[in-house]
Amino acid sequence: MTREAYHKALKTLEDEVLFMGEMVSNAIRKSVESLQKRDIAASKEIVKNDLLINKKRFDIEEKCISLIATQQPMAVDLRELTSILSIVTDLERMGDHAEGIAKINILLGEGPLVKPLIDIPRMADIGLSMLDKCLKAFVNRDTETARRICNEDDQVDALHDQIYRELLVMMMENPRIIHMATYLTWVSHNLERIADRVTNIAERIVFMVTGRMEEINVSKY
């Protein structure tokens, strides 16, 4: 493979990472929307489509490993390939969290929720914004943006703690809702983990560009 063909293969991999990121972003957004709308059919579709996200991860991994094995890349090229392997793993896990929210909606059934969803959609919006900026930072090799994204995780953690406290008080006041309220804490936990996965990707972008592995933001919560 010529150097030109090699860089073309790397660019194709980048495009596939972005496509996978869009698949994951759609799954996250739709999972929360289906919970808000009590749309069980939409949730079942999200669960089914998670297999496509998994397949995309495996396809990208195979191409990365093939390039590493056949081209023996050095320095920055090797960092990019190993970083892509890490990034698609985190993206796939984020898809799993979206699937988890969809499964919770299915378990809750079609009845009303124990409380209006206010902070959970906010968590999703912040997480999706973080993911979008992170994918752009990946393409642009933008370490400054990647570092800022990591600091936004504290907002998601704060909302998660707030939701947990509110639901805990509700469960203490009305034990009959413990079952349904517990499910909502799981939704919040899934969204909190999604934001954590985005910070992992941001840290990997910094490594890809600088060659330094570091934990950029240790959560205050």
N, C-alpha and C positions, 0 to 999 in steps of 0.2 A: 504494500500500500504506500503510495507516494505521500509526502507531507501534506500536499493540498487535499488529497482524498481523506487523510487522517483528520484534518481540521474540519472537513465537511461532515465526517462521521460524528465528531464532537458536537458540531452545531445541531445535527439531527437529534442527538441525545438531549441537548438543551431544550429543543422544541418539544420533545416527548415529556420531559419533566414538567414543562409549563402546561402541557395538555393534561397531564395527570393532576397537577395542582388545581386546574379548572374543574376536573371531575370531582375532586375532594371538596372544593369550595361549594359546588352545587349541592353535593350530598349534605354538607353541614347546614347550608341555608334551608334546603327543603326539609330536613329533619325537624328543625325548629318550627318552620311554617306548618308542617303537618301536625305537630303537637299543638300549636296554637289553634288550628282549625279543626282539631279532632278528626283528622283525615286518615283513617286507618288504611285505606287503599294506597294512598301516597307513601305511607310508611312501609308497607309491604314491598312497594316498588324500590324504595331505597335499600332495603335489605337484599333484594335480589340483585341490584346493580352493584353491590359491594364486591361481588365476584369479578366484575369488570375492572375495578380499581386494583384488586389483588393481581389480576392477570397483567395489567399494565406495569405494575411494579416488577413482576418476574421478567417480563420482556425487556425492560430497561436494564435490569441486573445482568441478564444474559449478554446483552450487547456491551455493557461495561466490562464484564469479565473477559469477553472475547477480545476486546481492544487491548486490555492489559496483558493478556496472554500472548497475543500475536504481534503487538507493536512495542512492547516493553517501554512504555513512556517514562520519562524522567521528570523530576522537579514539578513545575506547575501543572503540567498535563496529568501527571499521576495524582496530584492533589485534587484536580478537578474530577477525575474519574472516581476516586475513592469517596469524595464528597458527594457525588451524585448517588452512589450506593447508599450512603447514610441518609441523604435527603429523601429518597424514594421510600426508605423504610419508615421514616417519620410521617410522610404523607399517607402511606398505607395504614399506619396506626390511627391517624386522624380520621381516615375513612371508617375504621372500625368504631371509633367513638361516635361518629355520625350514625352508623348502623345501630349502635347501642341506644341512642336516643330514639331512633325509629322503633326499635323493639320495645322500648318502654312505653311508647305511645300505643302500640298494639296491646300490651299488657293492661294498660289503663282502660282500654275500651272506649266507647263513644260517649260516655257521660261527661258532665262538666268537671273541670279541675277544681281542686280544693281552694285555689286562689288564682286571681288574674295573673297572667304572665307579663311581668314588667321588666325585672332585672335579668331574667334568663335571655330574652331577646337582645338586651343590651350586651350581655356577655358574648352572644353569638356575633353581634355586629362588630365588636372590638376585635374578636378573634379573626373574623373574616377580613377586616381591614389590615390586621397584622400580617395575615397570610398573603394578601394581595401585594402589600409593600415588600414583603420578603421575597416573593417570586421576582418582582422587578429588580430588587437588589441583587438577586442571583444573576440575572441576565447582565446587569450593568456593572457587576463586580463592585458594588457600592457598600463598602464596609461601614461608613458613617451611618447610613440608613439602617443597616443590619444591627448596629449597636443600639440605636434609638428604639428599634422595635422591641428589643429585650426589656427595656424599661417599661414598656406599655403592659407587660404581663402583670404588674402589680395592680393595675385597674381591674383586671379579670379576677385576680385572687381576692381583692376586696369585695367585689360583688358576690363571689362564691361564698365568702364568710357571712355576708349579710343575708343571703338567701338561706343558708344553713341555720342561722340564728332565728330568723323569722319562722321558718318551718318547725323548728324545735319548739318554739313557744306555742305555735298552733297545735302541735301534737300533745303538749302538756295540758293545754286547755280543753282539747277534745280528742281523747284517745281513739275515737272511732275513725279518725282520718289518718291514723299512723301509716296504714298501708299505702295510701295514695300519696301522702306527703313524702314518704321515704323514696318513692319512685322519682319525685321531683328533685330530691337531693342528689339522686344518681344522675339526672339530666345535668344539673349544675356541675357535678364532678366531671362528667364527660367534657363539658365545655372548658372547664379549667384545665384539663389535661390537653385539650386541643391547643390552647394558648402556650402551654409548656412545650409542646412539640414544635410550634412555630419558633420559639426561642432556640430550640436545638438546631433548627435549620439556619437561623441567623448566625449562630456561633460557628456553624460549619462553613458558612459563606466567608466569615472572617478568616478561618483557617485556610480555606481554598485560596484566598488572595494573599495572605501574609505568611502562611506556614506556621502560625502560632495557634495552638489549642488553648482556649481559656473559657472559664465560666464568666460571662459578661455581667449578668445581674443575678445576685442571690436574693430571692424574694424576701420582702420585709414581712410577709404574712405567714 
